[in-house]
Amino acid sequence: MSIGETLARERERAGLTLTQVSLQTRIRESVIRAMEHDDFSGCGGNFYARGHIRSVSRVIGIDPEPLVREYDDAHGGAPMPLSAAAAFEPERAVAFRERRSPNWSAAMALALALVVAYGIFQVVTTAGGGERRTARQVAGTPAPAKTTPSKAPPKANDPVAAAPRKKVVLQVKARRTTWVNIRGDKGEQLFSGIIRAGDSRKWTEKKKISLLIGNGGGLRVEVNGEDIGTPGQGGGVTRMTFTPDDPKTT
């Protein structure tokens, strides 16, 4: 079996698409597609081709060295020069929205209008308040005692509020080999890679855990001790975010 056929077969076995592998390796999708057809001309030479083979192999979960040796046997010689920027540039240009300077004139006009409206409201409220009378206590008359309503004793069958959770616990178990990416409270990456069928992993964070599954139907998810089943029954990429309050109950 050739290098390209091996890469294609193992990628499909891992449940990953070309787009997912491209996002993980930062190699253009068209280059990866050509590699799976044993066309390494788009890599930019032997040096970059070897690097691409290693990057793709690690993402799909196989040892890259046998494939690199097979490539060297068939493509000996010095690598052709090519800048790293040209090899890793995206296929489509990303459009950036131009930032506009704030309109201070409009902001000042709005603030002035709010001040004027507040002043009118104060004048109308004061003028329409009418006469205010204050009751005075007659000398020698004791002031009425203040009474505080007593609270009814709690009943035995009253529901007790559950203590709020202070952390979120996520546990996953792979039904089949699946690529998974886990991020924590501040977006930091906790895990990114392949979970083999039958393996399970567990993470704990204070506020939030974000879950990205390459094949949603291949993973069973448990949040804060409650099994929520298998997201994405039809397969495909699935994104989910959990907090200490999850799973929500009605």
C-alpha positions as CSV (number, residue, x, y, z in Angstrom):
1,M,0.0,0.0,0.0
2,S,1.4,3.4,-1.0
3,I,2.0,6.4,1.3
4,G,-1.1,8.2,0.1
5,E,-3.4,5.2,0.4
6,T,-2.1,4.6,4.0
7,L,-2.8,8.3,5.0
8,A,-6.3,8.2,3.4
9,R,-7.3,4.9,5.0
10,E,-6.1,5.8,8.5
11,R,-7.8,9.2,8.3
12,E,-11.1,7.6,7.5
13,R,-10.6,5.0,10.2
14,A,-10.1,7.9,12.7
15,G,-13.4,9.5,11.6
16,L,-11.7,12.7,10.4
17,T,-12.4,14.8,7.3
18,L,-9.8,16.6,5.2
19,T,-11.0,19.9,6.6
20,Q,-10.4,18.7,10.2
21,V,-6.9,17.4,9.4
22,S,-6.2,20.7,7.7
23,L,-7.3,22.7,10.7
24,Q,-5.1,20.7,13.1
25,T,-2.0,20.6,10.9
26,R,-2.4,24.1,9.3
27,I,-1.6,22.5,5.9
28,R,-3.8,23.5,3.0
29,E,-6.7,21.0,2.3
30,S,-5.7,20.8,-1.4
31,V,-2.2,19.7,-0.4
32,I,-3.5,16.9,1.9
33,R,-5.9,15.7,-0.8
34,A,-3.0,15.5,-3.3
35,M,-0.8,13.7,-0.8
36,E,-3.5,11.0,-0.4
37,H,-3.2,10.5,-4.1
38,D,0.7,10.2,-3.8
39,D,1.2,13.7,-5.4
40,F,3.7,15.6,-3.2
41,S,4.5,18.3,-5.7
42,G,2.4,20.8,-3.8
43,C,4.4,20.4,-0.6
44,G,7.3,22.5,-2.0
45,G,10.1,19.9,-2.0
46,N,11.3,16.9,-0.1
47,F,12.0,18.9,3.2
48,Y,8.4,20.1,3.5
49,A,6.9,16.9,2.2
50,R,8.6,15.0,5.1
51,G,7.2,17.5,7.5
52,H,3.7,17.3,6.1
53,I,3.8,13.4,6.3
54,R,4.8,13.7,10.0
55,S,2.1,16.3,10.8
56,V,-0.7,14.4,9.1
57,S,0.4,11.1,10.6
58,R,0.4,12.4,14.2
59,V,-3.2,13.9,13.8
60,I,-4.7,10.6,12.5
61,G,-2.9,8.6,15.1
62,I,-0.1,6.6,13.3
63,D,3.7,6.4,13.4
64,P,5.1,8.7,10.7
65,E,8.6,7.3,10.5
66,P,7.9,4.2,8.3
67,L,6.1,6.5,5.8
68,V,9.0,9.0,5.9
69,R,11.5,6.3,5.2
70,E,9.3,5.0,2.3
71,Y,9.2,8.6,0.9
72,D,13.0,9.0,1.2
73,D,13.5,5.7,-0.7
74,A,11.3,6.9,-3.6
75,H,12.2,10.7,-3.6
76,G,15.9,11.0,-2.8
77,G,17.7,14.3,-3.1
78,A,17.9,17.8,-1.6
79,P,14.6,19.6,-0.8
80,M,13.5,22.4,-3.1
81,P,13.5,25.8,-1.4
82,L,10.1,27.2,-0.4
83,S,9.1,29.7,2.2
84,A,7.0,28.4,5.1
85,A,4.4,31.2,4.6
86,A,3.7,29.9,1.1
87,A,3.3,26.3,2.2
88,F,0.9,27.1,5.1
89,E,-1.1,30.0,3.6
90,P,-4.9,29.4,3.6
91,E,-6.7,28.7,0.3
92,R,-9.2,31.5,0.8
93,A,-8.3,35.1,1.8
94,V,-9.8,36.2,5.2
95,A,-11.6,39.5,5.0
96,F,-11.0,41.9,7.9
97,R,-13.6,44.4,8.9
98,E,-12.2,48.0,9.0
99,R,-12.4,49.6,12.4
100,R,-14.1,52.9,12.5
101,S,-13.3,55.7,14.9
102,P,-16.0,56.4,17.5
103,N,-18.4,59.3,16.7
104,W,-17.8,61.6,19.7
105,S,-20.2,64.2,18.5
106,A,-23.2,61.8,18.5
107,A,-22.2,60.5,21.9
108,M,-22.0,64.0,23.4
109,A,-25.4,64.9,21.9
110,L,-27.0,61.8,23.4
111,A,-25.5,62.5,26.8
112,L,-26.8,66.1,26.7
113,A,-30.3,64.9,25.8
114,L,-30.3,62.5,28.7
115,V,-29.3,65.3,31.1
116,V,-32.1,67.5,29.9
117,A,-34.7,64.7,30.1
118,Y,-33.6,64.0,33.7
119,G,-33.9,67.6,34.7
120,I,-37.5,67.9,33.2
121,F,-38.5,64.7,35.1
122,Q,-37.2,66.1,38.4
123,V,-39.1,69.4,37.9
124,V,-42.4,67.7,37.1
125,T,-42.1,65.2,40.0
126,T,-41.4,68.0,42.5
127,A,-44.2,70.2,41.2
128,G,-46.9,67.5,41.2
129,G,-46.0,66.0,44.5
130,G,-48.7,68.0,46.3
131,E,-48.7,68.8,50.1
132,R,-46.9,66.4,52.3
133,R,-48.1,66.0,55.9
134,T,-46.0,64.5,58.7
135,A,-47.8,63.0,61.7
136,R,-46.4,64.3,65.0
137,Q,-46.4,62.3,68.2
138,V,-48.4,63.9,71.1
139,A,-46.3,64.5,74.2
140,G,-46.8,61.8,76.8
141,T,-48.2,59.3,74.3
142,P,-46.1,56.1,74.0
143,A,-45.1,55.3,70.5
144,P,-46.6,52.1,69.1
145,A,-44.2,49.2,69.4
146,K,-42.8,47.8,66.2
147,T,-43.8,44.3,65.5
148,T,-41.8,41.9,63.3
149,P,-43.8,39.2,61.6
150,S,-42.6,35.8,62.8
151,K,-41.5,33.3,60.2
152,A,-43.4,30.1,59.9
153,P,-41.3,27.1,60.9
154,P,-40.2,25.0,57.9
155,K,-42.3,22.0,57.1
156,A,-40.8,18.5,57.0
157,N,-41.7,18.0,53.4
158,D,-40.5,21.4,52.2
159,P,-37.9,21.0,49.3
160,V,-34.3,21.7,50.3
161,A,-32.3,23.8,47.8
162,A,-29.4,22.0,46.4
163,A,-26.0,23.5,47.0
164,P,-24.6,25.2,43.8
165,R,-21.8,23.4,42.1
166,K,-18.4,25.1,42.2
167,K,-16.9,23.2,39.2
168,V,-17.7,21.4,36.0
169,V,-16.6,17.7,35.5
170,L,-16.6,16.3,32.0
171,Q,-16.0,12.6,31.3
172,V,-16.1,11.0,27.8
173,K,-15.8,7.4,26.5
174,A,-15.1,6.6,22.9
175,R,-17.5,4.2,21.2
176,R,-15.1,4.3,18.2
177,T,-11.8,6.1,17.4
178,T,-12.6,9.8,17.4
179,W,-10.7,13.1,17.3
180,V,-11.5,15.4,20.3
181,N,-10.5,18.9,21.3
182,I,-11.1,20.2,24.9
183,R,-10.7,23.8,26.1
184,G,-11.0,25.2,29.6
185,D,-12.3,28.4,31.4
186,K,-10.1,30.9,29.5
187,G,-9.9,29.1,26.2
188,E,-6.7,27.2,27.1
189,Q,-6.3,23.8,25.4
190,L,-6.7,20.9,27.8
191,F,-6.5,18.1,25.2
192,S,-6.3,17.7,21.5
193,G,-5.9,14.4,19.7
194,I,-7.3,10.9,19.1
195,I,-9.3,8.9,21.7
196,R,-9.3,5.2,20.7
197,A,-12.4,3.1,20.9
198,G,-13.1,1.9,24.5
199,D,-10.8,4.6,26.1
200,S,-12.2,7.2,28.5
201,R,-10.9,10.6,29.6
202,K,-12.0,13.0,32.4
203,W,-11.4,16.8,32.9
204,T,-12.4,19.3,35.7
205,E,-12.6,23.1,35.5
206,K,-14.1,25.8,37.7
207,K,-16.4,27.7,35.2
208,K,-16.5,26.2,31.8
209,I,-15.4,23.3,29.5
210,S,-15.8,23.5,25.7
211,L,-15.9,20.2,23.7
212,L,-15.2,19.8,20.0
213,I,-15.8,16.3,18.6
214,G,-14.6,15.3,15.1
215,N,-17.3,12.5,14.9
216,G,-20.2,13.3,17.3
217,G,-21.6,9.8,17.0
218,G,-18.4,8.2,18.3
219,L,-18.4,9.6,21.8
220,R,-20.5,9.1,24.9
221,V,-20.6,12.1,27.2
222,E,-21.1,12.5,31.0
223,V,-21.4,15.9,32.6
224,N,-21.3,16.5,36.4
225,G,-22.0,12.8,37.0
226,E,-25.0,12.6,34.7
227,D,-24.9,10.7,31.4
228,I,-26.2,12.8,28.5
229,G,-25.8,10.2,25.9
230,T,-24.1,10.4,22.5
231,P,-24.3,13.8,20.8
232,G,-24.4,14.0,17.0
233,Q,-26.1,10.6,16.3
234,G,-25.6,11.1,12.6
235,G,-21.8,11.8,12.9
236,G,-20.0,15.0,11.8
237,V,-18.4,17.7,13.8
238,T,-20.2,18.6,17.1
239,R,-19.5,21.6,19.4
240,M,-20.7,21.7,23.0
241,T,-20.0,23.9,26.1
242,F,-20.7,22.9,29.7
243,T,-20.8,24.9,33.1
244,P,-21.3,23.8,36.7
245,D,-25.1,24.2,36.2
246,D,-25.2,21.6,33.4
247,P,-27.0,19.5,32.5
248,K,-30.0,21.8,32.7
249,T,-33.2,20.4,34.2
250,T,-36.8,21.7,33.8
